[in-house]
Amino acid sequence: MSDTIGPIDSAKVPRYAGQAGFARLPRLDQVERADIVVAGVPFDAGVSFRPGARFGPSHIRDASRLLRPFNPALDIAPFDVAQVADAGDIAVNPFDIHEAIDAIQEAALDLTRDGTRLVTIGGDHTIALPLLRAAAERHGPVALLHFDAHLDTWDTYFGAEYTHGTPFRRAFEEGIIDTEALSHVGTRGPLYGKRDLEDDRRFGFGIVTSADVYREGADQVAAKLRDRIGGRPLYISIDIDVLDPAHAPGTGTPEAGGITSRELLEILRGFNGLNLIGADVVEVAPAYDHADITGIAASHVAYDLISLIAAGELPQHVNVPDREARGNDRHAY
């Protein structure tokens, strides 16, 4: 797409200088329209342990300065074939969860009003509920892949129905997710009781644990998930604590025994060609990060999500290898 406005040229402005938009992309107000927008939600009033994810969006943006315009793993230059822009942060009430949820939903609907696809950087996992509401309003009940150490289908915390541990139970109750195509990926660690798993199964979720990823491998896991999703509109929600604390120490509720950043990226790349209509990357808490490990991982995950959406939105005149060939040969580089 020749008329797109891309990132700041690193040959002219060093990566450590210039504006701090995601991947140094143009702001939304600098382009006529966008095919894909990145938006931050600096909100963490729904956390149950360590706070700080409200600072996640700026941390991820800063870590994204080193991203480059060509993605060899997916054989695509996403910023060339789609107009991608940074919409800035969705400012929400830090003291009223209900008001914040409503504001996020309204903003997500506004950002996607012309068919634009939204990739959101958080923020705690509470924000997934209003994002799913907006996605379902645009596309109907959506298939959901939820990458997380935890199920996030609990009923309440201290009587509160809206927290970072409850969004997908609320989404099930509201009928905004497709119960034939729901999966958790990377779960692990202790639970409150066996009923947690029984409830989760009743909602329709399949579970791929971090141990399953270790034993079966990224390609096999991705293939199983593709079969479950089929051609449905797909939303991907990624809690960065799906990664082992060695790969993502900067998060609020870390659990030992997680997957690696390489495994997460390879699983995502296995979804090339699916109908990805939106995604989020949440729970990055920079106060606990070391050497920007978590921010770097999150920025690369968001970049691959953008690349997957761009690959599905390619204009007919763009001369690139067909999607199936890219998927079958994605290790060739």
N, C-alpha and C positions, 0 to 999 in steps of 0.2 A: 504494500500500500504506500505509494510514493508521497502522499500528502500528509503522512503522519508526522507529528513532532516528537522526536525521541529524547533520550536523556541528554544531560549536559556532556559535551565532548571532553573526555578526560585528557585528550592530547592538548587541549586549550586551557582547561581549568582543572588543576589537580584534584584528586578524589577527596582530599581532606579539606577542600575549600568549596565555596559556592553553597547554594541552597541545599537543605537537608531533606528534600522530599524522598520518598521511597525510590531507591535505585537512581536518584537524581533525576527523576521524571519531571515533566512539566506539571504545574498546578492545573487543577481542573478549570480554573478561570482563564487559563492561557490557551485553551483549545476550544474549537467550535463545538465538538462533541467527543465523547469517549466511548470506546467499545468495552473497556475494562477500567474500573476505578479502584484505587486502593484508599481505604478510609480507616482512620484510627478511632478507637473508642477507649479513652483513658478513664476507665471505671473499674473499681475493685471493692465496692461496698458489699458484694456478695460472697467474699471469701470467708473460709472457716478456719484458716490457720495463719500463714504468714501473709501480710498485706504487701502491696507495692506494685501490683500489676497495672495500676493506673499510669505508671511511668513506662510501661511496655512499648506503646507505639513509638515514642521518640527514640527509645533504645534500639528498636528494630530498624527504624529508618536510618539511624546513624550507622548501624552495622551493615546496612545495605549499600553503602557508598562503594564498596568494592565489587558489587555485581557488574557483570559485563553484558553487552547486548545480545550475544549469541549463546544459545543453550545447546551444547553438543549432544547431551544425553537424549534430547528430544528432537534434535536436528531442526531447530527453529530459532529465528530471531524474533521473539514475541513483540518487541516494540516497533518492528518494521511492518509486521502483518496486521497489527491491531493498534489502534490509538489507545494508549494506556496513560492514565494521569493520576496524580495524587489529589484526593479531595480534602486533604487535611483531616482534622479530628472532628468527630461528632461530640459536641459539648453537651454533657448530661449532668443532671442534678446528683451530686455525690452523697446526698443525705436521704434521698427518697428513691428506693428501688423501683417502685411502681411507676413513678414519673419518668425515671431513667429508661425503663423498658419501653414505655410508650414513645419516648423521644427517639430511641434507637430505631424502633419499627418505622416511625414516620420518616426519619432520615433515610433509612434503607429503601423505602418505597420511592422517595423522591430521587435518590441516586440511580435507581434502576427503571425509571419511568419510560425511557426510550429504548428499552431492550439492553441497556448497559448491564454488564455483569460486575458483581461486587466482590472484592476480596478484602476482608476486614482484619485488622490487627488490633488485638486487645492488650489490656483489659482482661477481666476474669470471665469464666465460662458462663456466667449469668447471661451475657450478651448474646449467646447462641439462640436463646428462645425468641427474642424479637426479630433476629435475623431470619430464623426459620419461618416465623409468621409472615414476614415480607416475601420470602421466597415462595411460600405456599400461595400467597395471594396472587403472585405473578404466574405460577406454574402448576398450581394444584399441589396435593400432598407429594412431598419429594422423598426420593431415596436418600438415606443418610449413612455416611461412613464417619464414624466417630473414633478418632485416634486419641487414646487417653489411658493413663494408668488406672483410672477409676471409671465406674459405670455411669455416674451422674444421673441415675434414675431413682434416687432416694426421694422419699415423700416430703419430709420437712426437716429443717434444722431449727431447734428451739421454737417450734411452732411456725416458722417462716416457710412459706411455700416457694418463694423465689430466691434462690441462692445459686452459687456455682456448682452445687451438687445435685440440683433438681431439674435442670432445664429440659432434659429429654423425657422425663416423666410427664411434665406439663405439656410438652409437644405431643406426646402420645394421647393424653387426655383431650387435647384440643383438636385432634384429628388432622394435624398439619404434616405428618410424616407417613410415608407409605409403609405399612406394617409388613409387607411382603419383601421389603428390601432394606432392612436395618442391620447394621453390624457395628460392634465395638472392636477395635483393634489395639492390641498392646496392653490390655488390662493385666493387672497383677496385684499382689499384696493382700493383706488381711481385709476381711469384710466385717460388718456388724453381725452378720448371721447368714445362714443358708437361705433365708427368705429373700435376701437381696437378689440372689440368682434366680429364685423362683419368680419373683415379680418381674425381673428383667426378661425372662423367657416368655412370660405371659404378655408382655408388651410387643413381642415379636423380634427381639434382638437376637442375632447370632453373635457369638464371641470368638475372637481369635486372640488368644493370650500372647504375651511377649514370649513365653516358652514355645508356643506354636510357631511363631515367627522364627525362633532360633532353630527348631527341629525341622521345619518344612522349607524354610528359605523364602526370600522375598518374592521370587517369581511365582512359586506355587500359591502363596497366599494371595497375591494380586489376581491370579487366574481364578481362584475360588470366588473372590469378591466380585470380579467382573461378571461371572455367571449369575451371581445373586442380583446384581444391579440391572443387567440387561440394558435396554434402551431408555430406561426411566430418567427423568430429570434428577440429577444428583447434586446433593449438597455435601461438602466435606468440612468437618469441624475438627480442628487439631489443637488439643491441649499439649503444650510443649513438654509437659511432664510425662507424655508417652515415652520420651527418651529417658534413658538411664541418667541418674544424676551426674555421671561422668561426662555425659554429652550435653546436659542441660541442668546445671546446678541452680540457675537463676529462676526458680519457680516456687510457688507457694506451698505445694504439698508433694514433695519428692518421694519416690518409692524406689527401693533397690530392685535390680533385676530387669531393667527396661531394655528397649531396643536401641540400636545405635542410630546415629543420624544417617549413616549410609543405608541402613535397612529401610528407614522411613522414606528416604528419597527414592530408593529403588522400587518400593511398593507403589508410591505415587506415580512414578513413570510407567508402571504397568497399567495405568488407567487411561493411557493415551487413546483417544477416540471415543471415550464415554461422553455423555451429555452433561458436562459439569456446568451448573448454572450459578454457583456461588460457593464461597468458602470462607473460613476464618482460621486464624492462628492466634491462640490466646494463652494467658497465664504466664507470660514472660515478666518476671519481677527482677529488674536489674540490680537491686540492692544486694541480691544474693549471687549475682553472676561473678565469674572469675575470668579475666582476660577476654571478656565479651563472648565467651563460648556459647551461651544460650542465645544471645542476640544474633550471632552469626548463623547458628543453626536455623533460627526462626526466619531470618531474612532469606536464606536459601530455600526453605520450604515454601515461603510465600512466592518466591520467584518461579519455582516449579509449578505452583498452582496457576499463576498467571500464564505460564507457558502452555499448560494443558488447556486452559480456556481459549487461548489464542489459537492453538492448533485446531480446535473445534470450530473456530470462527473464520477460518481462512477464506479470503475472497477467491472466487473461481479462477481469476486471472493470475494468481500468484503461482509461480512454477516451483513447487517443492515436492520431494518424494511423497508418495501416498502414505496415508496414516498407518496402514497395515505394515508396509515395508519398514517404516520408522520403528514401529513397535517390535518387529521381529529382529531388527538389526541394531538395536539401541546400544549394544556393547561394542560395536565395531570401532568406535573412535578411540 
